Amino acid sequence: MTDEKRVVQIWVDADACPKVMKEILFRAADRVGIMTTLIANQPLQVPPSPFVKAKTVPAGFDVADNEIVRQVVKGDLVITQDIPLAAEVMEKGADALHPRGDMYSVETIKAKVTMRDFNETLRASGIHTGKTATLGQRERQQFANQLDKWIVQNFKKL
């Protein structure tokens, strides 16, 4: 077995990740040389870069999520709006960042899962739970700042 240190990677739950956030990720990947993989159940266009790749998985419930969980390792970063996916990758020691710039934490993830389940129950009962706010400049800046902060704290080149 080799003692070679594995460099952390970024995984993107790409089906629901806004295009503007993907563009921020593409620039960061090239700027610092961090491998960034987008996982989706539909073909994606990514820029020509040795640090960005896209993987298409078959359509189906949680297929993309399951692929991310299968590949992610401790220290990686996952970009996702999916709270159960965030909880699952955090259990494996990875970090999770919402495309709006909120870093999921061990302290708050259980409450987020509970609230998500509660809202899902309300929606299934026909109760309107409100719209998600439009993605604005503030969220883009917050996402970029959190991503940069994570890169500075976690990414080490060999």
C-alpha positions as CSV (number, residue, x, y, z in Angstrom):
1,M,0.0,0.0,0.0
2,T,1.3,3.4,-0.9
3,D,1.8,6.3,1.6
4,E,0.9,8.8,-1.1
5,K,-1.5,11.4,0.2
6,R,-4.8,11.7,-1.7
7,V,-5.8,15.1,-2.7
8,V,-9.3,16.2,-1.8
9,Q,-11.9,16.5,-4.6
10,I,-15.2,18.4,-5.2
11,W,-18.3,16.4,-6.1
12,V,-21.4,18.2,-7.5
13,D,-24.9,17.0,-7.4
14,A,-25.3,18.7,-10.8
15,D,-29.0,18.1,-11.7
16,A,-30.1,20.8,-9.4
17,C,-27.0,23.0,-9.1
18,P,-27.5,26.4,-10.7
19,K,-25.5,27.2,-13.8
20,V,-23.9,30.3,-12.2
21,M,-22.6,28.2,-9.3
22,K,-21.2,25.6,-11.7
23,E,-19.3,28.4,-13.4
24,I,-17.8,29.5,-10.1
25,L,-16.8,25.9,-9.5
26,F,-15.2,25.6,-12.9
27,R,-13.1,28.8,-12.3
28,A,-12.0,27.6,-8.9
29,A,-11.1,24.1,-10.2
30,D,-8.8,25.7,-12.8
31,R,-7.4,28.4,-10.5
32,V,-6.2,25.9,-7.9
33,G,-6.1,22.6,-9.8
34,I,-8.7,20.8,-7.7
35,M,-10.5,17.9,-9.4
36,T,-14.2,18.7,-9.7
37,T,-16.7,16.1,-10.9
38,L,-20.3,16.8,-11.8
39,I,-22.7,13.9,-11.4
40,A,-26.1,14.0,-13.2
41,N,-28.6,11.8,-14.8
42,Q,-28.5,13.9,-18.0
43,P,-25.5,14.8,-20.2
44,L,-23.8,18.0,-19.1
45,Q,-21.5,20.5,-20.9
46,V,-18.3,21.3,-19.0
47,P,-15.4,23.4,-20.1
48,P,-12.3,21.8,-21.5
49,S,-10.2,21.4,-18.4
50,P,-8.0,18.7,-16.8
51,F,-9.7,19.5,-13.5
52,V,-13.4,19.3,-14.5
53,K,-15.3,16.2,-15.6
54,A,-18.9,15.2,-15.9
55,K,-20.3,11.8,-15.3
56,T,-23.8,10.8,-16.5
57,V,-25.6,8.1,-14.5
58,P,-28.8,6.4,-15.4
59,A,-32.1,8.1,-14.6
60,G,-33.8,7.0,-11.4
61,F,-34.5,8.0,-7.9
62,D,-31.3,8.9,-6.0
63,V,-29.0,7.3,-8.7
64,A,-26.8,10.4,-8.9
65,D,-26.8,10.8,-5.1
66,N,-25.8,7.1,-4.6
67,E,-22.9,7.6,-7.1
68,I,-21.7,10.6,-5.1
69,V,-21.9,8.7,-1.8
70,R,-20.1,5.7,-3.4
71,Q,-17.2,7.8,-4.5
72,V,-16.8,10.5,-1.9
73,V,-14.2,10.1,0.8
74,K,-13.3,11.9,4.0
75,G,-12.1,15.4,3.3
76,D,-13.9,15.8,0.0
77,L,-16.5,18.6,-0.6
78,V,-20.0,17.9,-2.0
79,I,-22.1,20.7,-3.5
80,T,-25.8,19.8,-3.1
81,Q,-29.2,21.2,-2.2
82,D,-30.3,17.7,-1.2
83,I,-30.3,17.6,2.6
84,P,-30.4,13.8,3.0
85,L,-27.4,13.6,0.6
86,A,-25.5,16.2,2.6
87,A,-26.2,14.2,5.8
88,E,-25.0,11.0,4.2
89,V,-21.7,12.4,2.8
90,M,-21.0,14.1,6.2
91,E,-21.3,10.7,7.8
92,K,-18.4,9.6,5.6
93,G,-16.3,12.6,6.7
94,A,-16.9,14.8,3.7
95,D,-18.1,18.4,3.9
96,A,-21.2,19.6,2.2
97,L,-22.0,23.1,0.8
98,H,-25.5,24.3,-0.4
99,P,-25.4,26.2,-3.7
100,R,-26.7,29.2,-1.9
101,G,-23.5,29.3,0.2
102,D,-24.6,27.6,3.4
103,M,-22.1,25.1,4.7
104,Y,-23.9,22.2,6.3
105,S,-22.7,21.3,9.8
106,V,-22.9,18.3,12.0
107,E,-24.7,20.5,14.6
108,T,-27.5,21.6,12.2
109,I,-27.9,18.7,9.7
110,K,-30.4,16.7,11.9
111,A,-32.6,19.8,12.3
112,K,-32.5,20.4,8.5
113,V,-33.5,16.8,7.8
114,T,-36.4,17.0,10.2
115,M,-37.6,20.3,8.7
116,R,-37.3,19.0,5.2
117,D,-39.3,15.9,6.1
118,F,-41.9,18.1,7.8
119,N,-42.3,20.4,4.8
120,E,-42.5,17.3,2.5
121,T,-45.4,16.0,4.6
122,L,-47.1,19.4,4.4
123,R,-46.7,19.5,0.6
124,A,-48.0,15.9,0.3
125,S,-51.1,17.0,2.3
126,G,-51.7,19.8,-0.2
127,I,-50.4,22.6,2.0
128,H,-48.3,25.2,0.1
129,T,-45.0,25.7,1.9
130,G,-43.8,28.7,-0.1
131,K,-41.4,29.4,-2.9
132,T,-37.6,29.3,-2.7
133,A,-36.2,32.8,-3.0
134,T,-34.6,33.8,-6.3
135,L,-30.9,33.3,-6.5
136,G,-29.2,36.7,-6.3
137,Q,-25.8,38.3,-6.2
138,R,-25.7,37.9,-2.4
139,E,-26.1,34.1,-2.7
140,R,-23.5,33.9,-5.5
141,Q,-21.0,35.9,-3.4
142,Q,-21.7,33.8,-0.3
143,F,-21.2,30.6,-2.3
144,A,-17.9,31.8,-3.8
145,N,-16.7,32.9,-0.3
146,Q,-17.6,29.6,1.3
147,L,-15.9,27.7,-1.5
148,D,-12.8,29.8,-1.3
149,K,-12.7,29.4,2.5
150,W,-13.1,25.6,2.1
151,I,-10.3,25.4,-0.5
152,V,-7.9,27.4,1.7
153,Q,-8.6,25.2,4.7
154,N,-8.7,21.8,2.9
155,F,-7.0,21.7,-0.4
156,K,-3.3,20.7,-0.5
157,K,-1.4,20.1,-3.7
158,L,1.1,17.2,-3.6
